[in-house]
Amino acid sequence: MSTSYPQYGSFPKNSEQAGADVKRLVKVPGQYFSLNEIEQALSEHRPVLFFITHGESSTGVVHPMDGLGDLCHKYNCLLLVDTVASLGGAPIYMDKQGIDILYSGSQKVLNAPPGTAPISFSDRARQKIASRKTKPVSFHLDIGWLSNYWGCDGKPRVYHHTGPVSGFFSLRESLAILAEKGLENYWKLHEETALYLHERLENIGLKLFVKEKHMRLPTVTTIAVPEGYDWRDITAYVMKNYSVEITGGLGPSVGMVLRVGLMGYNCTKANADLVVKALADALQHCKKSKV
Ligand SMILES: Cc1ncc(COP(=O)(O)O)c(C=O)c1O
């Protein structure tokens, strides 16, 4: 079972293609699920796995994780969390929050090239994988094979595939840099830079899409498309005149938001200032309809 936001339905889509019976919980973009809503769905559908995105980058929401692990375990269900847009930029505690499987991407906050994806499993998830009765449908995502590749099963290594070795070295280095800076310091940097950006965006008359302050994802800020403007004019203007890439929404949030990513290496107040300057200029120069 999965929560479904506009875009990061890629895991549920993959699962469906692999033959899983996926039930989706749907919300209006910009909102999040209460534990109550999740519990109702768990008790109705009794899934083996519950998928949720921590940093929902298409809407700019950071989803609360407290209580979710216990809730899933009460229904004998594993909790799987996508942290592609949030790992390193927003607090998450895999063990304390009872998360069973957590994955991320190398190319966002971690600043490494795309192509590798850190993933971690709880003991509960490992037991589930080890005791499964049916074979995984895909060779590529067969965790048994992959755990052998990574030397996690205590058995001699057997050829599986050629890994993206240079990508692994880059990821390792990016994690070493993060460890040197300190994870808590990095969370703080993202939080402070986001607050700095948010305040200045509001000062030029823009409205943030996510109303509740504590639900705003520090790494990706969503701005409500200002009334009367075509969002495409604004993104094109800032790209042409400032070489700054601001994107529109994804899926149901298309036309509703402008998205600004300030994460990892790019997470600086100077960059926040540049974004605000570029947007203020775009509001002056882009066509505004009078109706
Ligand atoms: C939350 C989230 N999940 C998944 C993805 C997809 O990552 P990839 O493009 O590496 O498949 C993204 C990409 O922006 C994301 O923000």
The ligand as an ORCA input file, in Angstrom:
! r2SCAN-3c Opt
* xyz 0 1
  C      11.324     12.253     -3.441
  C      11.893     11.726     -4.719
  N      11.822     10.396     -4.967
  C      12.323      9.870     -6.089
  C      12.928     10.662     -7.033
  C      13.460     10.019     -8.264
  O      14.824      9.938     -8.218
  P      15.615      9.425     -9.526
  O      15.449     10.480    -10.551
  O      17.025      9.270     -9.052
  O      14.978      8.136     -9.915
  C      13.032     12.045     -6.832
  C      13.650     12.910     -7.849
  O      13.550     14.108     -7.821
  C      12.514     12.579     -5.632
  O      12.591     13.906     -5.374
*
